[in-house]
Amino acid sequence: MIVGVPKEIKNNENRVALTPAGAKELTKRNHQLFVQSSAGEGSGFSDGDYESAGATILPTIEEVYSSAEMITKVKEPIEPEYSLIKKDQLVFTYFHFASYEPLTKAMMESKSVCLAYETVEKPDRSLPLLVPMSEVAGRMSVQQGAKFLEKPMKGRGVLLGGVPGVKPANVLIIGGGIVGTEAAKMAAGLGAHVTIADLNLKRLRYLDDVMPPNVDTVISNEFVIREEIKRSDLIIGAVLIHGAKAPKLITRDMLTDMKPGTVLVDVAVDQGGCFETTKPTTHQDPIYIIDDVVHYSVANMPGAVPYTSTLALTNATLPYAIELAGKGWKKACSDNNELKLGLNIINGDVVYQGVADAFGLPMNDVNGYLS
Ligand SMILES: NC(=O)c1ccc[n+]([C@@H]2O[C@H](COP(=O)([O-])OP(=O)(O)OC[C@H]3O[C@@H](n4cnc5c(N)ncnc54)[C@H](O)[C@@H]3O)[C@@H](O)[C@H]2O)c1
């Protein structure tokens, strides 16, 4: 198959869909690979790295789109890309259709085949192409929290791990899923006293078994959260209710119970945030302060560490990309239900219930399109 990797053009997006190692895996299977010039630059990969892996470098985004049967990228296409996508072209990327109608309509009009990373799903209902970014954001949340706890960064002036003779900081993590677990490992490793709150007792039992002794678990409810926030220095929001907006677990009035200079990192900002006072921020201007409480709520945290994020993402996407390139999307999706669940739009028709529901569009049976 002819596979194309365009350079991401969304603002501040430095990731790339394929590493040179991934390029090699495709070319050694006799796929023809076109990579746009400088596509890997933001992640530390040169055109020469891709050429050594057997790819051909094309100078413009137009040439990549017009040459390829399958496009693999990172972010959803943005407006200048809409008209580049062709009928029957397979586009394998994050789309998040339900959150943006113009993109949905544009992809329907393109008559392409849209296979969305975010809806590829394993039999246990986990989302293998979202997990790597949650891992990055979870680990980063502690790094960012530690930084903004420093006095010159407007925080309390507390060192997470303390020192001999001085107690460590208290870190509260609300939500013990992927983000929360990775955050807890980092905070515990730095010597902080960590508390994880979750609704799911089974998950808390697991975390209690595997976490080091400086990590406690508590059940999540309003009473417990009101108590915990009084002694916390860093609070990380990491909840997710699948398919729904995040619940507001810290309300505006609770801020006055916190110590001045407490840092809130709301990783769940992309689902609306789990703190009432959360509003999305950017890497350029990541924090704001309300009632002496520092809020960090960057919606694309992994974007700040593109090298790590690119490797983490491509580790997860590459096996699927190889399957799609090797078999073609129809056979690959017939054989592999995980990939089939990634199909959102085919030849102008919506085949994913969440997208149809979001915009009142007719829902079509995906099986009717597979060979
Ligand atoms: N900002 C970013 O850059 C970024 C990056 C990756 C992920 N995220 C977001 O981080 C959030 C967490 O993702 P995840 O992959 O860890 O999800 P996950 O499904 O693995 O974990 C979510 C956890 O929240 C728990 N939960 C649900 N309601 C709760 C409540 N009321 N109190 C306490 N816990 C509750 C669930 O039981 C679950 O354990 C999501 O909103 C995700 O979109 C943001």
PDBQT file of the ligand as one rigid body, heavy atoms in Angstrom, charges set to zero:
ROOT
HETATM    1  N1  LIG A 401      -5.018  17.232  29.509  1.00  0.00    +0.000 N 
HETATM    2  C1  LIG A 401      -4.442  16.315  28.764  1.00  0.00    +0.000 C 
HETATM    3  O1  LIG A 401      -3.508  16.590  28.006  1.00  0.00    +0.000 OA
HETATM    4  C2  LIG A 401      -4.904  14.889  28.837  1.00  0.00    +0.000 A 
HETATM    5  C3  LIG A 401      -4.156  13.844  28.282  1.00  0.00    +0.000 A 
HETATM    6  C4  LIG A 401      -4.591  12.534  28.430  1.00  0.00    +0.000 A 
HETATM    7  C5  LIG A 401      -5.793  12.274  29.122  1.00  0.00    +0.000 A 
HETATM    8  N2  LIG A 401      -6.519  13.317  29.625  1.00  0.00    +0.000 N 
HETATM    9  C6  LIG A 401      -7.772  13.120  30.391  1.00  0.00    +0.000 C 
HETATM   10  O2  LIG A 401      -7.495  12.617  31.686  1.00  0.00    +0.000 OA
HETATM   11  C7  LIG A 401      -8.699  12.056  32.224  1.00  0.00    +0.000 C 
HETATM   12  C8  LIG A 401      -8.406  10.703  32.859  1.00  0.00    +0.000 C 
HETATM   13  O3  LIG A 401      -8.050   9.768  31.828  1.00  0.00    +0.000 OA
HETATM   14  P1  LIG A 401      -7.680   8.243  32.166  1.00  0.00    +0.000 P 
HETATM   15  O4  LIG A 401      -7.141   7.688  30.909  1.00  0.00    +0.000 OA
HETATM   16  O5  LIG A 401      -6.888   8.160  33.420  1.00  0.00    +0.000 OA
HETATM   17  O6  LIG A 401      -9.125   7.621  32.439  1.00  0.00    +0.000 OA
HETATM   18  P2  LIG A 401      -9.432   6.223  33.157  1.00  0.00    +0.000 P 
HETATM   19  O7  LIG A 401     -10.768   5.795  32.651  1.00  0.00    +0.000 OA
HETATM   20  O8  LIG A 401      -8.274   5.299  33.054  1.00  0.00    +0.000 OA
HETATM   21  O9  LIG A 401      -9.574   6.613  34.707  1.00  0.00    +0.000 OA
HETATM   22  C9  LIG A 401     -10.585   7.430  35.206  1.00  0.00    +0.000 C 
HETATM   23  C10 LIG A 401     -10.817   7.066  36.651  1.00  0.00    +0.000 C 
HETATM   24  O10 LIG A 401     -11.723   8.035  37.200  1.00  0.00    +0.000 OA
HETATM   25  C11 LIG A 401     -12.489   7.354  38.177  1.00  0.00    +0.000 C 
HETATM   26  N3  LIG A 401     -13.639   8.164  38.549  1.00  0.00    +0.000 N 
HETATM   27  C12 LIG A 401     -14.788   8.372  37.873  1.00  0.00    +0.000 A 
HETATM   28  N4  LIG A 401     -15.593   9.185  38.599  1.00  0.00    +0.000 NA
HETATM   29  C13 LIG A 401     -14.928   9.492  39.751  1.00  0.00    +0.000 A 
HETATM   30  C14 LIG A 401     -15.230  10.264  40.892  1.00  0.00    +0.000 A 
HETATM   31  N5  LIG A 401     -16.401  10.892  41.020  1.00  0.00    +0.000 N 
HETATM   32  N6  LIG A 401     -14.295  10.354  41.873  1.00  0.00    +0.000 NA
HETATM   33  C15 LIG A 401     -13.112   9.716  41.755  1.00  0.00    +0.000 A 
HETATM   34  N7  LIG A 401     -12.777   8.946  40.710  1.00  0.00    +0.000 NA
HETATM   35  C16 LIG A 401     -13.675   8.832  39.711  1.00  0.00    +0.000 A 
HETATM   36  C17 LIG A 401     -12.818   6.029  37.494  1.00  0.00    +0.000 C 
HETATM   37  O11 LIG A 401     -13.262   5.060  38.428  1.00  0.00    +0.000 OA
HETATM   38  C18 LIG A 401     -11.465   5.690  36.856  1.00  0.00    +0.000 C 
HETATM   39  O12 LIG A 401     -10.663   4.890  37.720  1.00  0.00    +0.000 OA
HETATM   40  C19 LIG A 401      -9.660  11.995  31.023  1.00  0.00    +0.000 C 
HETATM   41  O13 LIG A 401     -10.539  13.085  31.082  1.00  0.00    +0.000 OA
HETATM   42  C20 LIG A 401      -8.744  12.121  29.835  1.00  0.00    +0.000 C 
HETATM   43  O14 LIG A 401      -9.423  12.624  28.697  1.00  0.00    +0.000 OA
HETATM   44  C21 LIG A 401      -6.100  14.606  29.482  1.00  0.00    +0.000 A 
ENDROOT
TORSDOF 0
